[in-house]
Amino acid sequence: MQAKDSQTPCVLVAHLGYGTSATKAVVAVLPDLPFSAELHGPDGISVLRPGPVEHVPGWTGGPYSRIPLPGVLAPGTYSVRVVAEGLDVRSEPFVVAPERLQRQTMSDVLAYFKAMRSSGEIDRKDRAAQFWDDPSGATVDARGGWLDASGDTSKFLSHLTYTSTMSPQQIPLCAWAMLAARDELAAHTPSLTPVLGARLRDEALWGADFLTRFRSPTGTFYTGIFDALTKRLEERFITAPLQNSVRTTRYQAAYRQGAGLAIAALARASTTNTDGDFPRSDYLAAARAAFTHLETHNRDYLFDHTESIIDDYAALLAATELARAEALPHPQPQAETVNPIRPDAGNDSSPLRPDAGNDSSPLRPEAGGGSGPVPGASRAAARRRASALIARYVRGAAAPGEGAGAHGAQNEGADGPPTVGLDAGVHGARDAGAGARGARDAGAGAHGAGAGAASGGPTVGLGAGGRGLRGGGPGWFRGDEGGRPFFHAAEPGLPILALLRFAEVLHDAPEAAPARATALRAMLDTLDRTASVANPFGYPRALTQPLGGVPRESFFFPHANETGYWWQGENAAIASLSAAASSCARLDGVSDEDRARLRRFADDQLAWITGRNPFDSSMVQGRGRNNADYSSDFPNLPGGIVNGVTSGWSDEDDVAFLPEDAPEGDSWRWAEQWIPHTGWFLLAVAAAG
């Protein structure tokens, strides 16, 4: 598809309309000349005040002008007319109504997940799933769950487990997001709970039932079932694949490889008001067993035996949800099971081969989960992980426009995180930052969480078109031990949401205030970075670092990265940031100005996904206009979200959606549906309330 430009003037709108309480804007595409704009609606015609006509740095298409709409509009159908010399264009009609986006999308999204359920011959095969390169013939009952994508019938907790900072959360994230979305509706849009609450719960329990089955005798989870993209039943094996569909005997999942979110999803499922295929007590028992095991053995399952930020935020969410669930009354759990298909397949017949690791490896059956959960362990672990994540936040120290070398970006010894007192309020997040260098190693005590000196972070370039920002520029999370900035193609909002969930659940912990402050600062810094260049769509910018390159601010995920091949549209990423921004906007103590900025940012991401983007394409199959087709053999399903927009195929400063210069076999990067996009969109729409 071609981005709209001045040769084809138009007015881009969110195809599915706007909620009455949403931030509403359209984007005009027209030549750079004086023009006027007016809103036509049920109450007549009103004059609008357009923003400047501007090009987005590096993007073909445009120029663009953002045209804000009145904050308060009566329900009805509207259009926007733009008039200039020799030019008179009108937008497609759009609807403004209460709960518009929730009512237009959430039912379809749940129908998509139901259609993506593993069933039929695939499920019959997975009832006795085998392990890759395992001569024992052992099997696991791996029924249920959701298939991964339009063209991939695999089932993954996470599929990039050979990377340190790119593993996406997949099936467990979707189950957790459904339960979180249910709670968001109950809190902020209760009129939709009778319509959607039970459906959200029941679909989440479908995922929880799969996770309860898909566990090893040690207590943790398996990483996935993969057919090497063959679509052949006989090729379905439990494995953790590498690049080029190379399968491995690495079967078990660490926190960052989906196990953390699996614990979080099961713990949250145990607090619902009904059982699935398993009683709620079994969900809690499975979450406890996995947590207890991974607290000792997590690093053993990592290819590099080194934790990254994803381990921190996944383990934080796991421990937080488990601490919450354990504080509630529950029925006594039934006898613990790990669901091998054979009744006699206990530890002695474990599918984990004896030669899969050394004598200390948890892959050996006798290295299992230990003596069971320790009272208060989940709460202590949550505090420790919150401190670790807080300590990863680095305060921006570069003056606008200053460059950076690779050494500057990785010199961890000089990059202390910012400081905030334990009694810091929300405003402290902007002014002082949050966290402490010593928090990660010093544990979760009050001093460790809030003390320490701030010394700023590595110097980075702002990229093309940089504008002056407050302070020394936006901060970022340190992603790994090398000091790389954290950026992610699927879940950049998840560290923020994990900190907020911790502060909500463990509100009496001394780390709660710094966690809340760090989350808000990280979100506001994202807004500042997003506003640092001409950006009428409000599309997020991130501090990225291409493989072998230096940190730079950019709109999209770099093509050169540690996977060796994987980059694609980022609808999951922007939806995760939308959910995080909506959550931050509800915090006490946020200024009216920042609250409005956060809500605008959250709504901008949903507008992009629902059609207000340079390609005038709704990413929600079956809704809006110009839906992308993926493949006649593996068609997209109604209600699902496609991968979306990326940087240019040959120019990474450009913008692209199914570009003509890309090989036909790469169309998946833009047009294929993937369950994390749809799971994150579901949560973002519910949180937008």
Secondary structure, DSSP 8 states (H G I E B T S, - for coil): ----BTTS-EEE--TT-EETTS--EEEEE--SS-EEEEEEETTEEEEE-----B--TT-SSB-EEEEE--S---SEEEEEEEEETTEEEE---EEEETTHHHHHHHHHHHHHHHHTB--HHHHHHHTTEEETT-TT--EE----SB--BTTB--EES-S-TT-SS-----HHHHHHHHHHHHHHHHHH-GGGIIIIIHHHHHHHHHHHHHHHHSB-TTSSBB-EEE-TT---GGG-EE----GGG---S--B--GGGTHHHHHHHHHHHTTSSS--SS-HHHHHHHHHHHHHHHHHHGGGGSTTS---HHHHHHHHHHHHHHHHHHTS-----------BSSTT-SGGG-SS-GGGS-TT-TTSGGG--TT---TTHHHHHHHHHHHHHHHTEE-----TT----HHHHH-GGG-------TT--THHHHHT----TTHHHH-SSHHHHH-S--------B--TT----STT---EEB-STT--B---SS-TTHHHHHHHHHHHHTTTSTTHHHHHHHHHHHHHHHHHHHTTS--TT----EEE--TTS--EEESS--SSSTTSS-----HHHHHHHHHHHHHHHTSTT--HHHHHHHHHHHHHHHHHHTT-STT---SBTTSSS------SSS---TT-BB---EE-SS-TTSEESS-TTS-GGGTHHHH-BBHHHHHHHHHHHHHH-
